[in-house]
Amino acid sequence: MLVTSRSYAEYEAMFDLSVLPESILDCCAGGASFTAEAAARGVDAIAADPVYELAPAELVDTVRKSLPAASGIVDEHAGSFVWHWYGSPERRDELRIDAADRFLQDVATAPHRYIPAELPDLPFGDRRFELVLCSHLLFTWADKFDRDWHLAALRELVRVANSEVRIFPLVLQGTGAPVNFLPELLDALDNITWEIRKVPYEFQAGANEMLVLTRS
Ligand SMILES: C[S@@+](CC[C@H](N)C(=O)[O-])C[C@H]1O[C@@H](n2cnc3c(N)ncnc32)[C@H](O)[C@@H]1O
C-alpha cells in the first residue's frame, strides 16, 4: 500500500473543514502534512500509522517513492479521475511534493506527534480526540480489508472520538468502483449514527462524499 502525502488543502476540502476543533487524530496519516499544519495552527494534532515504526531513513525513502507511484495509479485509470479541483496534474504534484516535505520535516522535529498504530486497535483512550479523520484507507483498500475489518475499524475510530469521525472517500482506489459491502456495513453500526455528506472535493470521478460517524 502506498504511503501518500496529501496536503492540508486536500484535507480541508475532502473533510469540508472550516473551524478546527482543539484536538484531531489523523489515522492513517501516512506522509500527509495535515498534522504538521494543524499543529502549526494551534491544534493538538496527532498522526497514527503503522509506517511510523520504520527507521527515519526508510520512512523518507517510502514517502518519496510513493509520490511517483501514486501518479502511476492515476495514469493507469485516467478515465476514472477528474481535474476540476486541482486544475492540473502539475498543481497536484506540487501540493503532494510540498506536503511530503512538510511531513518529513515535522516527523524529524516533532516525532511525538507521529504514533505507530494499526487499525483496528489504536493506543488511545476513549474520546481522546474531538475529531478523527481517515483519508484513503477504509473503503479505498476494500479489496485488501474485508467487511469485518471495516466494522472493527469504524468502531475503534468512534471509540477514540469525542464528537465526530470523518472518512473519505467511500470508493475503491484506482477504478473508483463502489464498495459492495458499504450498505450492509452501515446497517451493522449499532449505537453509531452515520451520515453521508457531500464535500467540496472530487478527484476520483463521483467520489465527492464523506462518511460522518457520531455516537448515538
Ligand atoms: C493511501 S495512504 C493515505 C495516507 C494519507 N492519509 C493521505 O491521504 O495521503 C494509506 C495509509 O494507510 C496506512 N495503513 C495501512 N494499514 C493500516 C492500518 N491497519 N491502520 C492504520 N493505517 C494503516 C498505510 O501505512 C498508509 O500510510
The ligand as a Gaussian input file, in Angstrom:
#p B3LYP/6-31G(d) Opt

LIG

0 1
 C       -3.030000       5.756000       0.777000
 S       -2.231000       6.105000       2.289000
 C       -3.125000       7.523000       2.879000
 C       -2.222000       8.467000       3.636000
 C       -2.837000       9.825000       3.974000
 N       -3.996000       9.685000       4.805000
 C       -3.227000      10.574000       2.716000
 O       -4.422000      10.795000       2.488000
 O       -2.341000      10.920000       1.934000
 C       -2.807000       4.789000       3.307000
 C       -2.073000       4.694000       4.639000
 O       -2.696000       3.699000       5.457000
 C       -1.710000       3.142000       6.274000
 N       -2.233000       1.879000       6.836000
 C       -2.182000       0.640000       6.302000
 N       -2.795000      -0.248000       7.112000
 C       -3.227000       0.464000       8.194000
 C       -3.933000       0.105000       9.385000
 N       -4.321000      -1.154000       9.618000
 N       -4.207000       1.077000      10.274000
 C       -3.836000       2.372000      10.047000
 N       -3.168000       2.763000       8.932000
 C       -2.869000       1.820000       8.017000
 C       -0.543000       2.969000       5.315000
 O        0.675000       2.796000       6.017000
 C       -0.619000       4.259000       4.513000
 O        0.204000       5.263000       5.063000

